Amino acid sequence: MNLNWNLVQDDVQNLVDDSARTRHLLKLIRMAAIKPVADGFLVCLTMENRLTLQMAERHVLPQLRHVLESRLGCAVQFNFEFHSTQESFDIITAESEEPTAHPTTSIPSTAYVFKHKHTLNPVYDFAHFCVTQENAFAQSATAHFASSENTEIPVMTITGPSGTGKTHLLHAAGWAFLARQSGLKVKVVSGDDLITDFQTAIVKRSMGDFRLKYRTNTDILLVDDIHCLEKAKATQTELFNLINDFISAGKKIIFTCDRAIQKIDGFDERLKSRLLGSFNLELEYPSLQSKLQILNYKLQHEGLVLPVSIIDRVLHSCGPCIRSVEGALHRLKMLLKTTGDLETYALDKMFPVPTTKQVEALSIESLLLRVCEDHKLSLTQLKGPSRKRPVVAARRACAHALRNELSKTIAQIGRVLQRDHSSVIGLLKN
């Protein structure tokens, strides 16, 4: 049957109104097929989701039926299929054997399964994780959490700025779970995909299938970037119940977040308290020494040998996170592939000679690292709120070194140590 769908849409639009809502709804509806049946024709329509169907039933479907029956000269029945481009899961539809004249009863049943992208990254394992001063404890704790069968601590949260290795540790934990028990159903999903799955399940009225997917068909759940749920209140409630279900079933779940849980104002208090009661690990940006260690590790892994002068220039050009080191390495590899050697002109463009300001910043960082190493502290502790005697002693040594070795003013020392004017004066007096 040859039926011009564009003309059908124009007729419907003339029958309803020429509003933006009508035009938008008609664009969301497509005719997949038209088949003759005993008492007329079966028209198969495709659309995004059940919400679109509900809006179409109220505003355009009666007029659409009228136009089709006028053009075909007989009764018309509708069958609906959903093809969403936003869902993070595959939809398995069970085809209806008998067409029905009622639109709301001809909707195929759905089942949710994880797509291929929700599998572990083969590169992100503990063997490829470069251990530095900043991430050593997080790496060993994550490995122990994943390799141990102890379920006393079923929930773990890894926090830290973007580009500090949270996702790598998340996938590495998944591989460690599988190494301990190969039959485990380990699934990794992002916070955005969790929201999309939940909202689509609400629209399709299939929360049972959603919970079957996340609770029954998953043994270990790894959720990346949980901070995406900050404004998704309904998804937070479902996640809270999911965590409780995992704890009761003796299953384990790991989250990553770009900041400390207590700093996320949009989280429900129940969910926030549940996450704060989990095993929390914190990652921070690598120091200059750690970035050098990571760069050398990756160069060795790639089989590349660079002069010390080039390595220094790469480090000066890198940003604060680990991904900036990886980006620099990608540029070097591409230069070698395209030119066969490290041309000076190309290197000058990629990694310019550091400015005086950059050199000064690196000098300050080196001084801070030296003081931290002498006092067995981290940069976070040095600049943090703690007033314990060993921490204050380290700050005092740092303030004197900045004043005597680098000739920094009180205001500059305060900015480096994140202290006010009077605190810096107190440190310099003793």
Secondary structure, DSSP 8 states (H G I E B T S, - for coil): ----HHHHHHHHHHHS---HHHHHHHHH-EEEEEEEETTEEEEEEEES-HHHHHHHHHHTHHHHHHHHHHHHSSEEEEEEEE--SS-SEEE--B--SS--S-GGG---B--EEE-GGGS--TT-SGGG----TTTHHHHHHHHHHHH----SS-EEEEE--TTSSHHHHHHHHHHHHHHH-TT--EEEEEHHHHHHHHHHHHHHT-HHHHHIIIIIS-SEEEEE-GGGGGG-HHHHHHHHHHHHHHHHHT-EEEEEESS-GGG-TTS-HHHHHHHHTSEEEE-----HHHHHHHHHHHHHHHT----HHHHHHHHHH--SSHHHHHHHHHHHHHHHHHHSS--HHHHHHHS----HHHHHHHHHHHHHHHHHHHHT--HHHHHSS---HHHHHHHHHHHHHHHHHS---HHHHHHHHT--HHHHHHHHH-
